[in-house]
Structures are given as structure tokens and as C-alpha cells.
Amino acid sequence: MCRNITTLRGLEPPATAEEIEAAAAQFVRKVTGVASTAAPASREPCEAAAAEIAVIVTRLLDDLPARRQPPATVPPLRRPEVQARIAARSSSATA
């Protein structure tokens, strides 16, 4: 179902809280069909669900044994082009 959620287990260095939170938010968007949490009625429940999922995923990643091989793809938040987009977005928001 969520083909574009990146595998976070076995990353070196390990998945960051930001990467886990992004994957949790993406999962919530996918299963709910809520693409934007601009409306207050959907923001709170979606953010609460994503926070709970992030806690569960963090615990799960901590509890699983180490992977024998790293994931085949690089998580989006580690890709230079994504980092550049995030930096450009933050600099234009503060300007």
C-alpha cells in the first residue's frame, strides 16, 4: 500500500527522529487520505496518530535485531536534492 515509505531499519547512521516522524506522517496521510492537515478538524487527530506511530516505530526499530544488509535505497531526508529543497523552503519562509 505505502510503496514510497522508506525502509528505516539498518541505516547507518541509524534512522533519526526526523526520519521516523516523516515516515509516520506519510503513513497517516496515506491511510486516511488526508493530504493536508490545514483544516483544524483533521490536523489534531492526524498529528496525534503520527506521534503515536513514531513512538511505536522507534521502539520497534530498537527491538529488532540488526540487519545483515543495509536498505537498498537512501531515505529521502538523506538525499542531497531533498535537503536542498528543505533548505530553500526554510530560507524563503524566514525571508
N, C-alpha and C positions, 0 to 999 in steps of 0.2 A: 504494500500500500504506500508506504513512505519511501519510495525509491531514492530520494535525494537526501535523506538523513545520513550523515557520515558516520562511519564506524569510529567510535572513540576509544575502544578498548585496545590497548597495546601501543598507543602512541608514545613516541619518545621526543621530547619530554611528555609526561602524562597529560591527559586532557585537562584543560584549565576550567575553572568555574565558569568563565565566559562561554567556552565552547559547549559545556554541558547545558547551560541556561539557554543558549541559542538553539540547540537540538531539541530541548524540551518545549520551547516556544513554537518551533516549527512543527513538532508533533501535534501540539494543541491546535494550531491553525489548520493542520491537515484533517484531523478527526472531527473538528467542529464545523469546518467550512467558513470560519470567521477569519477573513483575510486581514482585516484591520480592526484594531481594538480602539478606534477613535470614539465609538459610542460608549458612554459610561456604563450602560447596561451590560455590555459584553466585556468591557475592559477588566473589571474586577474578577469575575469568575475565571476568565482566561488566564490572567496573571497569577491568580491563586493556584490554579491547576498546574501551570507551568512551573511554579515554585515547588510544588509538591513532587512533581515528576523529576525535577532537577535533583532534589534530595534523594529520591529513590535511585536514580541513575548513579549518583555519586557513591551511594552505599553499595550498589551492585558492582560498579567498576572496582571498588576497593575489595570486595569479597571474592571476585572471580580470580582464578589462577592466571598467571602471566601467559600471554600469547606466545606461541612458538615463532610466529612471523608477524611483522607489523602489518597494519591495514594496507591495502593496495592503493588507496587514494589518500591524498592530503586533505585534511579538513579545510573547509572554506576559510575559516578565520586565520589559517596559517598561510594562505595563498597571497603572494605579493599584490596581485591585482585587486583582491578584496580588501586588503589592508589599505591600499591607495584610495579606494572608493570610500572607505570608512573615514580615513584622514581628511579627504576632500569634503565629505559631508559635515564632519565636525568643525572644520575651519570655516566653511560657509555659514554654519549655524551660529558661530560665535562672532562672525564679521558684521 
